Amino acid sequence: MAKVGFVGLGVMGGPMAGHLIKGGHQVTVWNRSAAKSEPLQEQGATIAPDLKSLAETCEVIFTCVGRSEDVAEVVRGMVPHAKPGTLFIDHSTIEPSMARTLHKELKGQSLKFVDAPITGGSVGAQSGTLTIFCGGDHDDVVHAMNIMLPYTKRAERVGDSGSGQVMKLANQIAVGGALLGLCESIAFAKKAGLDINQAHSMIGGGAGGSWAFENYGAKVLNQDWSPGFSVKNQRKDFGYCESAAKELGIEIAMTELANRLLGELQKQGREEEATAALYEVYLK
């Protein structure tokens, strides 16, 4: 069992850290909002007073925070205090270029870095059934996958450093299309006077079914906009998708549409709500 550090205890990170505790690891946690650490302490985790202390005592360190600059700040803040050979595993969704930069920087200081963005939503984090896209050196990825087992349904190395993030962006493009399909379909049915519960059940059970229909569909029917995955974070990811697509010279019109429509919710001050609230934009 490893001495594991976990930084970032939001709707994804909190449950994942909990699974590591249940898996028998010695877990130390840190979060900007200290209150989010308390439930993990009750489960057996140690709360680090700061990132320096966490880095000094852990041999594997997970990060699950926000944007590229957040990951860079947190990781670079711990690097001077980490023991040689420490493995950093980043579960955030960031720019592939940042993942490559951090990998290069850490390798130059006898440290290891794996980009390991996740998909499966808060449901997957809670149930321990996440899919994880891993980029980095082969042996480091194997090590990371062994530690991540308590909350993994499927984890694979998809390439060198940064490749995990590229695969995650491809995933987010597919997520955007599924979200549009759900919200547009159910809004269409409602506007036409159909029973949307029946529409959801019948469409979701046929060729139109998807993970979004099953998981976000219930939120639409109940008008439950608690995240889930927030509008703010989805727009952040879509922004990375658009930048990467521009570099590749490929059009991702569907993703751009999803991003623009979610922007309408953000303008209304609803950026912390679940992305399924996009349904209400269609009903305007």
SVG drawing of the C-alpha trace seen along z (x, -y; Angstrom):
<svg xmlns="http://www.w3.org/2000/svg" viewBox="-50 -37 67 39">
<polyline fill="none" stroke="black" stroke-width="0.4" points="0.0,0.0 1.3,-3.5 1.6,-6.8 -0.8,-8.8 -1.5,-12.5 -4.7,-13.8 -5.1,-17.5 -8.5,-18.8 -11.6,-17.3 -14.5,-18.5 -17.4,-16.4 -14.9,-14.1 -11.8,-14.2 -13.6,-13.7 -15.1,-10.3 -11.9,-9.2 -9.8,-9.9 -12.4,-8.0 -12.0,-4.9 -8.2,-5.1 -8.7,-5.0 -11.1,-2.0 -8.4,-0.4 -6.0,-0.4 -3.7,-3.3 -2.4,-5.7 -4.0,-8.9 -3.1,-12.5 -5.4,-15.2 -5.4,-18.9 -8.0,-21.3 -8.2,-25.1 -11.6,-24.9 -10.5,-23.1 -14.1,-22.0 -14.1,-19.6 -11.2,-17.7 -13.2,-16.9 -15.4,-14.0 -12.1,-12.3 -10.6,-12.7 -13.6,-10.9 -12.9,-8.0 -9.3,-7.8 -7.3,-10.4 -4.8,-12.7 -5.3,-16.4 -2.1,-18.2 -1.7,-21.7 -0.2,-22.8 1.1,-21.5 4.7,-21.4 3.8,-18.9 1.8,-16.8 4.7,-16.7 7.3,-15.8 5.3,-12.8 3.8,-11.2 5.3,-9.0 2.3,-9.3 0.5,-12.6 -2.9,-13.0 -4.2,-16.4 -7.8,-17.0 -8.2,-20.7 -9.4,-23.2 -7.6,-24.8 -4.1,-24.4 -2.7,-27.2 -4.2,-25.8 -2.5,-22.4 0.8,-24.2 0.6,-26.3 -0.2,-23.3 2.4,-20.9 5.2,-23.4 4.5,-24.4 5.1,-20.8 8.0,-19.9 10.8,-21.5 9.6,-19.4 9.0,-16.1 11.3,-13.1 13.1,-11.9 11.0,-9.3 7.7,-10.8 4.9,-10.1 2.5,-12.9 -0.8,-11.8 -3.1,-14.6 -6.8,-13.8 -7.7,-17.4 -8.6,-18.3 -6.0,-20.7 -4.3,-21.7 -2.2,-18.9 0.7,-21.3 0.7,-21.9 0.8,-18.2 3.8,-17.8 5.5,-20.8 5.0,-19.5 6.2,-16.0 9.4,-17.5 10.0,-19.8 9.4,-17.0 11.5,-14.5 14.4,-16.9 14.1,-16.9 14.0,-13.1 10.2,-13.2 7.5,-11.5 4.3,-12.9 1.3,-11.1 -1.7,-12.9 -4.7,-10.9 -8.0,-12.8 -11.2,-11.0 -14.6,-10.5 -17.8,-9.0 -19.1,-12.0 -19.8,-12.3 -21.8,-9.0 -18.7,-7.2 -16.6,-8.8 -19.0,-7.8 -19.4,-4.2 -15.7,-3.7 -16.4,-3.1 -14.4,-5.8 -12.6,-5.5 -9.2,-7.0 -7.0,-8.1 -3.3,-7.9 -0.4,-9.7 3.2,-9.3 6.1,-6.9 5.1,-3.3 6.3,-2.2 4.9,-5.3 1.5,-4.7 1.5,-1.1 2.3,-2.2 -0.4,-4.9 -3.0,-2.4 -2.3,0.0 -2.8,-2.8 -6.0,-4.0 -7.7,-0.5 -10.2,-1.3 -12.1,-3.8 -11.4,-2.5 -13.6,-0.7 -11.1,-1.0 -7.7,-2.7 -5.3,-2.5 -2.2,-4.2 -3.1,-6.1 0.3,-7.4 3.1,-9.6 2.8,-12.6 -0.2,-14.8 -2.0,-12.0 -4.3,-11.4 -5.5,-15.0 -5.9,-14.8 -8.1,-11.7 -10.1,-13.5 -10.8,-16.3 -12.0,-13.8 -14.2,-12.4 -15.6,-15.9 -16.5,-16.5 -18.6,-13.3 -20.1,-14.4 -21.1,-17.7 -23.0,-16.0 -24.8,-13.7 -25.8,-16.6 -27.2,-18.5 -29.0,-15.4 -30.7,-14.9 -31.7,-18.4 -32.8,-19.2 -34.8,-15.9 -36.7,-16.3 -37.3,-20.0 -38.7,-19.2 -41.0,-16.6 -42.2,-19.0 -42.9,-21.8 -44.9,-19.3 -47.1,-18.4 -45.8,-14.9 -45.3,-13.2 -41.5,-13.8 -41.2,-11.0 -42.6,-8.6 -40.3,-10.2 -37.3,-9.8 -38.1,-6.1 -38.9,-5.2 -36.1,-7.1 -33.5,-6.2 -34.4,-2.5 -33.9,-2.6 -31.3,-3.8 -31.4,-7.3 -30.2,-6.1 -26.9,-7.1 -25.1,-7.6 -26.4,-11.2 -30.0,-10.0 -29.7,-7.6 -27.8,-9.8 -28.6,-13.4 -32.1,-12.5 -33.3,-12.0 -31.9,-15.5 -33.9,-17.0 -37.1,-15.3 -36.7,-16.4 -35.3,-19.8 -32.5,-19.0 -29.6,-21.2 -27.3,-20.3 -23.9,-19.3 -23.0,-16.7 -20.6,-18.4 -21.0,-22.2 -21.6,-24.5 -18.4,-26.4 -16.2,-23.3 -17.8,-22.0 -17.1,-25.4 -13.5,-25.3 -13.1,-21.9 -14.8,-23.0 -12.5,-26.0 -9.5,-23.6 -11.2,-21.5 -11.6,-24.5 -8.0,-25.6 -6.8,-22.1 -9.1,-21.8 -7.7,-25.1 -4.2,-23.7 -5.2,-20.5 -7.1,-22.4 -10.4,-20.6 -13.9,-22.0 -15.9,-21.0 -19.1,-22.9 -21.2,-20.8 -18.9,-21.4 -18.8,-25.1 -22.6,-25.2 -22.8,-23.4 -20.2,-25.8 -22.2,-28.8 -25.5,-27.6 -24.0,-26.8 -22.6,-30.4 -26.3,-31.5 -26.6,-29.8 -23.3,-31.4 -24.6,-34.8 -27.6,-34.1 -25.3,-33.4 -25.9,-29.7 -22.4,-28.5 -22.3,-26.2 -25.4,-24.3 -25.3,-21.0 -24.8,-21.0 -28.2,-19.3 -29.7,-22.8 -29.0,-23.4 -32.5,-21.9 -34.0,-25.2 -32.1,-27.2 -34.0,-25.2 -37.3,-25.9 -37.0,-29.7"/>
</svg>
